Amino acid sequence: MTPSPGPGVVTIDVAHPPMGADRAEAALEECLRRSRTGSDRAVMKVIHGYGSSGRGGTLKETVRNWAYRKRDKLALVVPGEVFSLFSADVQEAIREAGNPPPSEFADINRGMTVIFLK
């Protein structure tokens, strides 16, 4: 788990080196726990890769399934392949997260999922 320099953003890389599903979920849980106990981090950029098929692999499914199960604690989950700073939902979530700079989201791609916390 690597805090990014901008306010409210933490990057979690579960793909380099690849983690097993259990370890990846544990890293996500730890980040969520820290955010709920006083951390100012409100956005998780999760790097899960997109698998050797180019369509998404086990880690992508693990991250998105975890987010679905935790949806009551999350404000918005945006797959990297559809992420857009022009989306009204994303703009609102960014405002709620304390307006981290747009540069925090410049590298979003299909091998990532962006999770905005409540």
Secondary structure by P-SEA (a helix, b strand, c coil): ccccccccbbbbbcccccccaaaaaaaaaaaaaaaaaccccccccccccccccccccaaaaaaaaaaaaacccccccccccccccccaaaaaaaaaaccccccccccccccbbbbbcc
